[in-house]
C-alpha cells in the first residue's frame, strides 16, 4: 500500500468520532467495539451477540459503535455473571434494516 494512503488511514483511525457521557472515542476504538458484536456473516446483517463487559466505558463504546457503523441502536440484555465477569446479549437491527442499503 502506498505510504501516503497508509498514513491517511492511520490518521483517520486516530480521529475522535464520538463524544458522549464524558467519554471520547476514536474511530479505531469504535471499530474494535463493533468487531465484538458485528454479525460474522456480514457486518450489515442484524446484530445478535453475547459479549463480556468490562465496565461502563465498554458499554458506551458498543452503543456508539453500533450507531456509527450500522446506523441503528443497540439493546442490551444482561446475563448472569460467570466468575465475576459480566455478560450482555447485544441486539440491533443492522445496517440493511436501518439504512436500507
C-alpha positions as a printed Julia matrix, in Angstrom:
101×3 Matrix{Float64}:
   0.0     0.0    0.0
   1.18    3.49  -0.79
   2.72    5.13   2.33
   0.6     8.22   1.81
  -2.61    6.16   1.84
  -1.46    4.21   4.9
  -0.67    7.45   6.73
  -4.08    8.89   5.83
  -5.86    5.75   7.06
  -3.87    5.78  10.3
  -4.76    9.42  10.91
  -8.45    8.66  10.32
  -8.34    5.92  12.96
  -6.93    8.43  15.46
  -9.77   10.93  14.97
 -12.28   11.31  17.79
 -15.62   10.49  16.15
 -17.91   10.17  19.19
 -18.25   12.07  22.46
 -20.86   11.02  24.99
 -21.33   10.93  28.75
 -17.84   12.31  29.3
 -16.14    9.7   27.11
 -14.39   10.27  23.79
 -13.9     7.5   21.24
 -11.62    7.34  18.23
 -12.65    5.62  15.03
 -10.22    2.79  15.88
 -11.83    2.31  19.31
 -15.3     2.16  17.76
 -14.08   -0.3   15.12
 -12.75   -2.57  17.88
 -16.03   -2.32  19.82
 -18.07   -3.02  16.69
 -15.91   -6.07  15.94
 -17.15   -7.55  19.24
 -20.79   -7.53  18.09
 -20.91   -7.42  14.29
 -22.57  -10.31  12.5
 -19.77  -12.66  11.36
 -21.59  -13.48   8.11
 -21.94   -9.85   7.02
 -21.44   -6.74   9.15
 -24.62   -5.25   7.64
 -26.85   -8.08   8.91
 -28.77   -7.85  12.21
 -26.64   -7.91  15.34
 -27.16  -10.61  17.98
 -24.02  -11.23  20.02
 -23.05  -12.12  23.58
 -20.09  -10.12  24.84
 -18.12   -9.79  28.05
 -18.49   -6.33  29.53
 -15.61   -4.83  31.49
 -17.31   -1.6   32.56
 -19.33    1.48  31.6
 -16.85    2.75  29.0
 -17.06   -0.55  27.1
 -20.87   -0.5   27.15
 -20.93    3.05  25.8
 -18.29    2.15  23.18
 -20.52   -0.66  21.86
 -23.57    1.63  21.8
 -21.65    4.32  19.9
 -20.02    1.78  17.56
 -23.37    0.31  16.53
 -24.71    3.81  15.85
 -21.56    4.82  13.94
 -21.17    1.74  11.74
 -24.68    0.28  11.46
 -26.83    3.38  11.9
 -29.09    1.78  14.5
 -29.5     1.49  18.25
 -28.19   -1.44  20.27
 -30.17   -3.02  23.08
 -28.6    -4.92  25.96
 -29.98   -7.92  27.83
 -27.87   -8.57  30.9
 -26.92  -12.17  31.51
 -25.75  -13.95  34.66
 -22.16  -13.22  35.58
 -19.64  -16.03  35.29
 -16.76  -15.99  37.78
 -17.4   -12.29  38.38
 -17.39  -11.43  34.65
 -20.46   -9.54  33.38
 -22.0   -10.55  30.07
 -24.66   -8.96  27.89
 -26.54  -10.03  24.81
 -26.4    -7.16  22.33
 -29.04   -6.86  19.63
 -29.62   -4.3   16.87
 -31.48   -4.14  13.57
 -28.31   -3.92  11.49
 -27.2    -1.68   8.66
 -29.51   -3.08   5.96
 -32.62   -2.55   8.12
 -31.54    0.82   9.5
 -30.13    2.39   6.35
 -31.82    0.32   3.69
 -28.71   -0.19   1.6
